Amino acid sequence: MSPEEKAKELGVTFTKLEPGYLNLCIRSSNLLITSGHTSTATGVLGNGLSVDDGYAAAKDCAEKILNSVHNVHGTINGLRVIKLLGCVYSAPEFTDQHLVINGASDLLHEIYGKDGDGYHARSALGFAALPTGAAVEVEAIFEIIS
């Protein structure tokens, strides 16, 4: 099963995006580099939102990233996930950012394979605030391999 077929099986949808103020995904040589994609969920992890809430929010970010990549590249096939940066709107005592961002990593592992093209480098950081009060923001870098 191709990554695109697997994504669709998992409920990821691909819709046409209209250009906005910033480029959501740009190609440079054989790389696709995304802007940060914010979750629909808002709020603070560790102060009203649980790790499970954050995990779902990070997964939502990854789904949005895949849609942006699809809009630029025409498919999500033929890619290798290189790097994720996960930003978590965190209460001062919250230290489980890595568990939150697993929501994005796990989706990409399911689609591209944890031992294959989905095996990526990652940072998961806590922030005092994110744009629009989003619970999570994720950006990604993909390599075009075919």
Phi, psi and omega per residue, in radians:
M1 nan 2.335 -3.133
S2 -1.294 2.793 3.081
P3 -0.975 -0.708 -3.131
E4 -1.148 -0.724 3.087
E5 -1.110 -0.736 3.119
K6 -1.100 -0.761 3.126
A7 -1.040 -0.811 3.135
K8 -1.090 -0.703 3.093
E9 -1.052 -0.577 3.138
L10 -1.468 0.006 3.085
G11 1.663 0.116 3.094
V12 -1.307 2.287 3.138
T13 -1.939 2.631 3.125
F14 -2.089 2.052 -3.122
T15 -2.198 2.695 3.124
K16 -1.241 2.308 3.099
L17 -1.876 2.419 3.052
E18 -1.532 2.494 3.109
P19 -0.991 2.473 3.136
G20 -2.119 -2.787 -3.110
Y21 -1.097 -0.693 3.117
L22 -2.120 2.753 3.098
N23 -1.384 2.117 -3.126
L24 -1.305 -0.421 3.109
C25 -2.713 2.275 -3.122
I26 -2.224 2.481 3.076
R27 -1.687 2.327 3.037
S28 -2.353 1.932 -3.083
S29 1.017 -2.107 -3.140
N30 -1.802 0.411 3.115
L31 -2.009 2.525 2.949
L32 -1.975 2.082 -3.068
I33 -2.038 2.183 -3.104
T34 -1.758 2.684 2.900
S35 -1.246 2.954 3.020
G36 -1.168 2.363 3.088
H37 -1.968 2.147 -3.082
T38 -1.606 2.658 3.109
S39 -1.307 2.693 3.001
T40 -1.193 -0.627 3.119
A41 -1.154 2.444 3.080
T42 -2.090 2.814 3.085
G43 2.144 3.135 -2.998
V44 -1.901 2.196 3.066
L45 -1.227 2.282 -3.102
G46 1.551 -0.027 3.093
N47 -2.534 1.216 -3.134
G48 1.926 -0.497 3.095
L49 -1.986 2.393 -3.134
S50 -1.591 2.991 3.051
V51 -1.022 -0.708 3.115
D52 -1.084 -0.702 3.070
D53 -1.073 -0.769 3.137
G54 -1.158 -0.676 3.101
Y55 -1.018 -0.823 3.115
A56 -1.110 -0.653 3.122
A57 -1.156 -0.696 3.113
A58 -1.170 -0.669 3.077
K59 -1.085 -0.730 3.086
D60 -1.018 -0.744 3.096
C61 -1.057 -0.780 -3.127
A62 -1.102 -0.677 3.092
E63 -1.094 -0.723 3.108
K64 -1.150 -0.696 3.092
I65 -1.056 -0.817 -3.136
L66 -1.058 -0.653 3.093
N67 -1.130 -0.734 3.109
S68 -1.127 -0.737 3.105
V69 -1.089 -0.752 3.120
H70 -1.053 -0.701 -3.138
N71 -1.113 -0.617 -3.116
V72 -1.484 -0.745 -2.998
H73 -1.661 -0.302 3.139
G74 1.501 -0.151 3.137
T75 -2.887 2.871 2.968
I76 -1.887 0.111 3.057
N77 -1.348 2.761 3.054
G78 1.263 0.466 -3.114
L79 -2.141 2.701 2.984
R80 -2.131 2.302 3.102
V81 -1.363 2.136 -3.089
I82 -1.712 -0.872 -2.975
K83 -2.681 2.446 2.961
L84 -2.106 2.495 2.933
L85 -2.082 2.071 3.138
G86 -1.940 2.250 3.140
C87 -2.018 2.257 -3.059
V88 -2.131 2.172 3.059
Y89 -1.238 1.852 -2.903
S90 -2.123 2.472 2.922
A91 -1.169 2.687 -3.067
P92 -0.960 -0.596 -3.090
E93 -1.581 -0.017 -3.096
F94 -1.352 2.221 -3.089
T95 -2.260 0.309 -3.105
D96 -1.880 0.604 3.114
Q97 -0.966 -0.697 -3.127
H98 -1.058 -0.639 3.120
L99 -1.239 -0.585 3.076
V100 -1.133 -0.896 -3.054
I101 -1.213 -0.265 2.994
N102 -0.976 -0.440 3.098
G103 -1.042 -0.693 3.091
A104 -1.326 -0.814 -3.115
S105 -1.067 -0.775 -3.101
D106 -1.096 -0.678 3.105
L107 -1.108 -0.777 3.139
L108 -1.177 -0.591 3.047
H109 -1.114 -0.741 3.132
E110 -1.086 -0.677 -3.059
I111 -1.407 -0.770 -3.026
Y112 -1.834 -0.176 -3.128
G113 1.648 2.239 -3.129
K114 -1.200 -0.552 -3.122
D115 -1.688 0.117 -3.090
G116 -2.208 -2.198 -3.040
D117 -1.246 -0.169 3.111
G118 -1.617 -0.111 -3.121
Y119 -1.317 1.936 -2.954
H120 -2.287 2.822 2.968
A121 -1.414 2.718 -3.076
R122 -2.765 2.583 2.938
S123 -2.164 2.470 3.094
A124 -2.285 1.991 -3.010
L125 -2.174 2.631 3.059
G126 -1.679 2.476 -3.126
F127 -2.264 2.637 3.109
A128 -1.260 -0.395 3.083
A129 -2.891 2.724 3.031
L130 -2.253 2.761 -3.119
P131 -0.933 2.421 3.125
T132 1.032 0.264 -3.132
G133 1.324 0.257 3.142
A134 -0.978 2.494 3.130
A135 -1.243 -0.614 -3.050
V136 -2.514 2.564 2.976
E137 -2.354 2.367 -3.126
V138 -2.318 2.441 2.973
E139 -2.194 2.774 -3.031
A140 -2.515 2.759 2.994
I141 -2.231 2.256 3.103
F142 -2.064 2.582 3.008
E143 -1.838 2.325 3.068
I144 -1.448 2.053 -3.054
I145 -1.921 -0.232 3.066
S146 -2.751 nan nan
